[in-house]
Amino acid sequence: MNTFTRPAYSYALPLSERVSFFTHRILVHLFLLLAAVPVLQAQVGFTIGSQIAQPGSTIEVPVQVAQFDSIGGFQFSLAWDPAVISFQEVTNYDLDKIELFDYHEDMPGSFRAVWQADNPDTGFSVEDGHTIFTLKFVVVGTVDDSTWISFSDVPLEPEVVNYNNDIMPVEFTFGLVRVDEGSAARSLLSGPIVVQIIPNPCREWCDVLLSVTQSMDVHIRVVDLSGNTVYQIDRHLEPGQQEVSLPAVQALASGGYFIMVETSGSRYIKRMLVQK
């Protein structure tokens, strides 16, 4: 009868060592699995302020940021209608050293800005809602004229990098300047109402969440990037938080849109992204 003989070099690990061995293998596989999962990067936000202003007045439009954490540099271009507003200068610069910031109006209505952090190894951070600079304009249009101050691909494509020189995802919110007969410039974003879009980006459905401090009638519009109204609805709101559904989202093509909430004296603007 044949008898199996264990090779001299073969041996069994004690139970405690076998547990330790398999635990080590599990930890190694878990580490490799986690290393293969991409890290979600926060979306950096750039927002251009919106204003109502009278003809001939001088206005300062803020450029604000969000999730501006350990940023190594950025570049972007802006465009507007020079028949409505005329660019004068950049004021209230509030980032790293000003010598690291460069801007230029290439032609009327076309502007570019480039900035890099003083220490590229750590980048530069500011709190959400921080104004990094303001744009000074003279209003040259007449009553009822308006223009978007929009982010553009010309002459520079927008790009933001972090301290590691990784390209960051960015959300850009355009600003609107409307010419009116009011006696003083005022923001389109101030007042007793808070506007949120849920979810954003959206696919098959979208709700506008409105928080108001007093009863009011509102007119809600969905506007495409060419300024065309693609959907609108009127609602009466009572104090508190209310949702307004936008069923028209199902029929919209993928891309960027603006939600405009208009009251008797103000207009509130939020950008909405449709992804299908």
C-alpha beads as a LAMMPS data file, in Angstrom:
LAMMPS data file: protein, C-alpha beads

276 atoms
275 bonds

1 atom types
1 bond types

-500.0 500.0 xlo xhi
-500.0 500.0 ylo yhi
-500.0 500.0 zlo zhi

Masses

1 110.0

Atoms # bond

1 1 1 0.000 0.000 0.000
2 1 1 1.326 3.422 -0.987
3 1 1 1.777 5.847 1.868
4 1 1 1.819 9.639 1.342
5 1 1 4.839 11.204 2.990
6 1 1 4.811 14.980 3.603
7 1 1 7.909 16.591 2.069
8 1 1 10.514 17.555 4.606
9 1 1 10.246 21.284 3.722
10 1 1 6.449 21.390 4.042
11 1 1 4.929 22.412 7.360
12 1 1 1.670 23.735 8.748
13 1 1 1.480 27.189 10.357
14 1 1 0.171 27.372 13.917
15 1 1 -3.431 28.675 14.092
16 1 1 -2.433 32.085 15.493
17 1 1 0.063 32.630 12.679
18 1 1 -2.447 31.450 10.057
19 1 1 -4.998 34.010 11.299
20 1 1 -2.340 36.726 11.212
21 1 1 -1.276 35.639 7.721
22 1 1 -4.809 35.723 6.271
23 1 1 -5.587 39.019 8.024
24 1 1 -2.485 40.499 6.420
25 1 1 -3.608 39.270 2.982
26 1 1 -7.069 40.761 3.462
27 1 1 -5.586 44.108 4.484
28 1 1 -3.264 44.111 1.476
29 1 1 -6.156 43.397 -0.917
30 1 1 -8.283 46.067 0.771
31 1 1 -5.484 48.607 0.423
32 1 1 -5.069 47.794 -3.276
33 1 1 -8.831 48.070 -3.794
34 1 1 -9.031 51.465 -2.113
35 1 1 -5.996 52.695 -4.035
36 1 1 -7.794 51.860 -7.279
37 1 1 -10.888 53.918 -6.356
38 1 1 -10.601 57.481 -7.665
39 1 1 -10.799 60.208 -5.040
40 1 1 -13.735 62.547 -5.613
41 1 1 -12.507 66.113 -5.899
42 1 1 -14.525 69.022 -4.620
43 1 1 -16.004 71.167 -7.373
44 1 1 -14.517 74.662 -7.339
45 1 1 -17.123 77.357 -7.896
46 1 1 -16.740 80.750 -9.579
47 1 1 -19.720 83.119 -9.407
48 1 1 -20.183 86.495 -11.089
49 1 1 -22.481 88.838 -9.174
50 1 1 -25.681 90.210 -10.756
51 1 1 -26.920 93.774 -10.470
52 1 1 -29.564 96.273 -11.477
53 1 1 -28.072 99.675 -12.345
54 1 1 -29.151 102.963 -13.857
55 1 1 -27.744 104.382 -17.128
56 1 1 -24.428 106.187 -16.712
57 1 1 -23.701 104.725 -13.279
58 1 1 -20.524 102.957 -12.188
59 1 1 -20.935 99.459 -10.782
60 1 1 -18.567 96.961 -9.163
61 1 1 -19.410 93.333 -9.874
62 1 1 -17.896 90.764 -7.483
63 1 1 -16.183 87.557 -8.600
64 1 1 -16.672 85.043 -5.787
65 1 1 -15.407 81.505 -5.209
66 1 1 -16.414 78.358 -3.336
67 1 1 -14.437 75.206 -2.445
68 1 1 -11.294 77.208 -3.166
69 1 1 -9.030 74.911 -1.148
70 1 1 -5.270 74.480 -1.822
71 1 1 -5.636 75.927 -5.315
72 1 1 -2.425 76.321 -7.295
73 1 1 -3.708 78.512 -10.116
74 1 1 -6.502 79.366 -12.529
75 1 1 -7.223 80.960 -15.857
76 1 1 -10.537 81.981 -17.392
77 1 1 -12.113 84.336 -19.898
78 1 1 -15.205 86.518 -19.529
79 1 1 -17.496 88.040 -22.131
80 1 1 -20.277 90.656 -22.044
81 1 1 -22.080 93.072 -24.337
82 1 1 -19.942 96.239 -24.580
83 1 1 -23.007 98.175 -25.751
84 1 1 -24.455 97.729 -22.236
85 1 1 -21.430 97.956 -19.913
86 1 1 -17.909 99.284 -20.446
87 1 1 -15.016 97.752 -18.488
88 1 1 -12.880 100.136 -16.425
89 1 1 -10.594 98.176 -14.096
90 1 1 -10.188 95.370 -11.562
91 1 1 -10.537 96.463 -7.925
92 1 1 -10.521 94.872 -4.459
93 1 1 -8.070 92.111 -5.397
94 1 1 -7.922 89.676 -2.481
95 1 1 -5.863 86.586 -3.271
96 1 1 -2.153 85.824 -3.016
97 1 1 0.427 88.414 -4.016
98 1 1 -1.006 90.779 -6.622
99 1 1 2.077 90.437 -8.821
100 1 1 1.018 86.820 -9.425
101 1 1 -2.291 87.980 -10.948
102 1 1 -2.614 89.187 -14.530
103 1 1 -5.660 90.380 -16.437
104 1 1 -6.342 92.075 -19.737
105 1 1 -9.286 93.270 -21.796
106 1 1 -8.333 91.957 -25.237
107 1 1 -11.137 93.855 -26.945
108 1 1 -14.355 95.511 -25.763
109 1 1 -16.431 92.826 -24.089
110 1 1 -13.618 90.245 -23.853
111 1 1 -11.548 89.764 -20.698
112 1 1 -9.013 87.195 -19.489
113 1 1 -7.497 86.544 -16.059
114 1 1 -4.567 84.350 -14.963
115 1 1 -3.400 83.686 -11.395
116 1 1 -0.964 81.336 -9.664
117 1 1 -0.306 80.704 -5.984
118 1 1 2.849 82.085 -4.395
119 1 1 3.641 78.641 -2.971
120 1 1 2.630 75.992 -5.562
121 1 1 3.469 73.167 -3.136
122 1 1 0.636 74.105 -0.774
123 1 1 -1.640 76.238 -2.948
124 1 1 -3.893 78.944 -1.573
125 1 1 -7.248 78.692 0.227
126 1 1 -10.111 81.068 1.018
127 1 1 -13.533 80.550 2.591
128 1 1 -16.700 79.963 0.566
129 1 1 -18.287 83.131 -0.749
130 1 1 -14.967 85.017 -0.718
131 1 1 -14.668 87.824 -3.287
132 1 1 -11.336 87.394 -5.056
133 1 1 -11.724 90.663 -6.999
134 1 1 -14.372 92.950 -8.422
135 1 1 -14.924 94.195 -11.956
136 1 1 -15.657 97.905 -12.334
137 1 1 -17.923 98.922 -15.226
138 1 1 -19.678 102.037 -16.464
139 1 1 -23.249 101.391 -17.599
140 1 1 -23.494 102.690 -21.184
141 1 1 -26.781 101.000 -22.109
142 1 1 -30.295 102.395 -21.828
143 1 1 -33.240 101.356 -19.677
144 1 1 -34.316 97.720 -20.200
145 1 1 -30.956 96.754 -21.729
146 1 1 -29.247 93.773 -20.121
147 1 1 -26.157 91.629 -20.580
148 1 1 -24.737 88.432 -19.192
149 1 1 -21.213 88.472 -17.832
150 1 1 -20.393 84.945 -18.874
151 1 1 -17.410 82.628 -18.707
152 1 1 -16.028 81.931 -22.164
153 1 1 -13.512 79.702 -23.974
154 1 1 -12.005 82.697 -25.809
155 1 1 -9.219 83.753 -25.596
156 1 1 -8.376 81.318 -22.743
157 1 1 -10.169 78.073 -21.927
158 1 1 -11.156 78.011 -18.237
159 1 1 -8.901 75.830 -16.096
160 1 1 -8.260 75.453 -12.361
161 1 1 -5.461 73.343 -10.841
162 1 1 -4.725 72.372 -7.256
163 1 1 -1.372 72.350 -5.438
164 1 1 -0.554 69.008 -7.097
165 1 1 -1.216 70.485 -10.557
166 1 1 -4.322 68.294 -10.938
167 1 1 -7.074 69.835 -13.047
168 1 1 -10.091 70.483 -10.807
169 1 1 -13.774 70.196 -11.736
170 1 1 -15.311 73.664 -11.864
171 1 1 -18.813 75.129 -11.826
172 1 1 -19.252 78.586 -13.331
173 1 1 -22.258 80.805 -12.540
174 1 1 -22.798 83.734 -14.889
175 1 1 -23.816 87.203 -13.770
176 1 1 -26.487 89.483 -15.193
177 1 1 -26.511 93.278 -15.376
178 1 1 -29.892 94.867 -16.063
179 1 1 -30.331 98.582 -16.772
180 1 1 -33.209 100.175 -14.900
181 1 1 -34.387 103.610 -13.773
182 1 1 -33.568 102.998 -10.101
183 1 1 -31.593 105.656 -8.286
184 1 1 -28.784 103.351 -7.201
185 1 1 -27.146 100.062 -8.181
186 1 1 -28.403 97.069 -6.248
187 1 1 -27.709 93.353 -6.259
188 1 1 -30.099 90.940 -7.932
189 1 1 -29.186 88.382 -5.290
190 1 1 -30.208 90.230 -2.139
191 1 1 -33.587 90.026 -0.455
192 1 1 -35.892 87.821 1.619
193 1 1 -35.568 84.662 -0.478
194 1 1 -33.124 81.753 -0.780
195 1 1 -33.090 79.648 -3.956
196 1 1 -31.721 76.099 -4.201
197 1 1 -31.848 73.585 -7.049
198 1 1 -32.212 69.914 -6.112
199 1 1 -30.576 67.859 -7.543
200 1 1 -27.967 69.785 -9.490
201 1 1 -26.861 68.387 -11.943
202 1 1 -30.295 66.941 -12.731
203 1 1 -31.499 64.342 -15.206
204 1 1 -35.183 63.435 -15.313
205 1 1 -36.527 65.754 -12.636
206 1 1 -35.602 68.913 -10.762
207 1 1 -37.081 70.883 -7.861
208 1 1 -36.545 74.539 -7.021
209 1 1 -36.434 74.877 -3.239
210 1 1 -37.521 78.349 -2.134
211 1 1 -37.151 79.738 1.377
212 1 1 -39.010 83.014 1.938
213 1 1 -39.610 85.227 4.961
214 1 1 -42.849 86.790 3.754
215 1 1 -45.780 86.087 1.436
216 1 1 -44.998 86.878 -2.182
217 1 1 -45.779 86.045 -5.788
218 1 1 -42.876 84.714 -7.848
219 1 1 -42.314 84.111 -11.531
220 1 1 -39.908 81.216 -12.215
221 1 1 -38.184 80.864 -15.574
222 1 1 -35.759 78.350 -17.048
223 1 1 -33.437 80.176 -19.459
224 1 1 -30.877 78.633 -21.807
225 1 1 -27.401 80.070 -22.374
226 1 1 -28.656 82.065 -25.364
227 1 1 -31.148 83.888 -23.147
228 1 1 -34.234 82.065 -24.428
229 1 1 -36.957 81.179 -21.916
230 1 1 -37.685 77.443 -22.289
231 1 1 -40.108 77.053 -19.364
232 1 1 -41.918 79.347 -16.931
233 1 1 -44.383 79.105 -14.081
234 1 1 -46.030 81.473 -11.568
235 1 1 -46.469 80.620 -7.883
236 1 1 -47.693 82.270 -4.699
237 1 1 -45.437 81.533 -1.726
238 1 1 -46.171 81.663 1.970
239 1 1 -43.404 82.172 4.585
240 1 1 -41.277 79.079 5.003
241 1 1 -39.688 76.541 2.672
242 1 1 -41.489 75.267 -0.426
243 1 1 -40.646 73.131 -3.442
244 1 1 -41.596 73.889 -7.025
245 1 1 -41.182 70.990 -9.464
246 1 1 -39.878 71.613 -12.979
247 1 1 -41.326 68.839 -15.163
248 1 1 -39.928 70.496 -18.283
249 1 1 -36.460 69.193 -17.368
250 1 1 -37.404 65.877 -19.012
251 1 1 -37.607 67.621 -22.386
252 1 1 -34.413 69.671 -22.040
253 1 1 -31.204 68.769 -23.819
254 1 1 -28.027 68.255 -21.799
255 1 1 -26.214 71.484 -20.995
256 1 1 -26.280 74.591 -18.833
257 1 1 -29.379 76.615 -17.954
258 1 1 -30.346 79.366 -15.535
259 1 1 -33.196 79.338 -13.053
260 1 1 -34.530 82.870 -12.608
261 1 1 -36.874 83.585 -9.716
262 1 1 -38.424 87.036 -10.100
263 1 1 -40.363 88.892 -7.425
264 1 1 -41.927 92.344 -7.526
265 1 1 -38.583 94.009 -6.823
266 1 1 -35.760 91.522 -7.318
267 1 1 -34.440 88.752 -9.505
268 1 1 -32.524 85.724 -8.209
269 1 1 -30.358 83.594 -10.470
270 1 1 -29.022 80.078 -10.059
271 1 1 -27.271 77.940 -12.630
272 1 1 -28.677 74.481 -13.395
273 1 1 -26.835 71.708 -15.228
274 1 1 -28.802 69.024 -17.099
275 1 1 -26.977 65.735 -17.687
276 1 1 -28.625 62.854 -19.574

Bonds

1 1 1 2
2 1 2 3
3 1 3 4
4 1 4 5
5 1 5 6
6 1 6 7
7 1 7 8
8 1 8 9
9 1 9 10
10 1 10 11
11 1 11 12
12 1 12 13
13 1 13 14
14 1 14 15
15 1 15 16
16 1 16 17
17 1 17 18
18 1 18 19
19 1 19 20
20 1 20 21
21 1 21 22
22 1 22 23
23 1 23 24
24 1 24 25
25 1 25 26
26 1 26 27
27 1 27 28
28 1 28 29
29 1 29 30
30 1 30 31
31 1 31 32
32 1 32 33
33 1 33 34
34 1 34 35
35 1 35 36
36 1 36 37
37 1 37 38
38 1 38 39
39 1 39 40
40 1 40 41
41 1 41 42
42 1 42 43
43 1 43 44
44 1 44 45
45 1 45 46
46 1 46 47
47 1 47 48
48 1 48 49
49 1 49 50
50 1 50 51
51 1 51 52
52 1 52 53
53 1 53 54
54 1 54 55
55 1 55 56
56 1 56 57
57 1 57 58
58 1 58 59
59 1 59 60
60 1 60 61
61 1 61 62
62 1 62 63
63 1 63 64
64 1 64 65
65 1 65 66
66 1 66 67
67 1 67 68
68 1 68 69
69 1 69 70
70 1 70 71
71 1 71 72
72 1 72 73
73 1 73 74
74 1 74 75
75 1 75 76
76 1 76 77
77 1 77 78
78 1 78 79
79 1 79 80
80 1 80 81
81 1 81 82
82 1 82 83
83 1 83 84
84 1 84 85
85 1 85 86
86 1 86 87
87 1 87 88
88 1 88 89
89 1 89 90
90 1 90 91
91 1 91 92
92 1 92 93
93 1 93 94
94 1 94 95
95 1 95 96
96 1 96 97
97 1 97 98
98 1 98 99
99 1 99 100
100 1 100 101
101 1 101 102
102 1 102 103
103 1 103 104
104 1 104 105
105 1 105 106
106 1 106 107
107 1 107 108
108 1 108 109
109 1 109 110
110 1 110 111
111 1 111 112
112 1 112 113
113 1 113 114
114 1 114 115
115 1 115 116
116 1 116 117
117 1 117 118
118 1 118 119
119 1 119 120
120 1 120 121
121 1 121 122
122 1 122 123
123 1 123 124
124 1 124 125
125 1 125 126
126 1 126 127
127 1 127 128
128 1 128 129
129 1 129 130
130 1 130 131
131 1 131 132
132 1 132 133
133 1 133 134
134 1 134 135
135 1 135 136
136 1 136 137
137 1 137 138
138 1 138 139
139 1 139 140
140 1 140 141
141 1 141 142
142 1 142 143
143 1 143 144
144 1 144 145
145 1 145 146
146 1 146 147
147 1 147 148
148 1 148 149
149 1 149 150
150 1 150 151
151 1 151 152
152 1 152 153
153 1 153 154
154 1 154 155
155 1 155 156
156 1 156 157
157 1 157 158
158 1 158 159
159 1 159 160
160 1 160 161
161 1 161 162
162 1 162 163
163 1 163 164
164 1 164 165
165 1 165 166
166 1 166 167
167 1 167 168
168 1 168 169
169 1 169 170
170 1 170 171
171 1 171 172
172 1 172 173
173 1 173 174
174 1 174 175
175 1 175 176
176 1 176 177
177 1 177 178
178 1 178 179
179 1 179 180
180 1 180 181
181 1 181 182
182 1 182 183
183 1 183 184
184 1 184 185
185 1 185 186
186 1 186 187
187 1 187 188
188 1 188 189
189 1 189 190
190 1 190 191
191 1 191 192
192 1 192 193
193 1 193 194
194 1 194 195
195 1 195 196
196 1 196 197
197 1 197 198
198 1 198 199
199 1 199 200
200 1 200 201
201 1 201 202
202 1 202 203
203 1 203 204
204 1 204 205
205 1 205 206
206 1 206 207
207 1 207 208
208 1 208 209
209 1 209 210
210 1 210 211
211 1 211 212
212 1 212 213
213 1 213 214
214 1 214 215
215 1 215 216
216 1 216 217
217 1 217 218
218 1 218 219
219 1 219 220
220 1 220 221
221 1 221 222
222 1 222 223
223 1 223 224
224 1 224 225
225 1 225 226
226 1 226 227
227 1 227 228
228 1 228 229
229 1 229 230
230 1 230 231
231 1 231 232
232 1 232 233
233 1 233 234
234 1 234 235
235 1 235 236
236 1 236 237
237 1 237 238
238 1 238 239
239 1 239 240
240 1 240 241
241 1 241 242
242 1 242 243
243 1 243 244
244 1 244 245
245 1 245 246
246 1 246 247
247 1 247 248
248 1 248 249
249 1 249 250
250 1 250 251
251 1 251 252
252 1 252 253
253 1 253 254
254 1 254 255
255 1 255 256
256 1 256 257
257 1 257 258
258 1 258 259
259 1 259 260
260 1 260 261
261 1 261 262
262 1 262 263
263 1 263 264
264 1 264 265
265 1 265 266
266 1 266 267
267 1 267 268
268 1 268 269
269 1 269 270
270 1 270 271
271 1 271 272
272 1 272 273
273 1 273 274
274 1 274 275
275 1 275 276
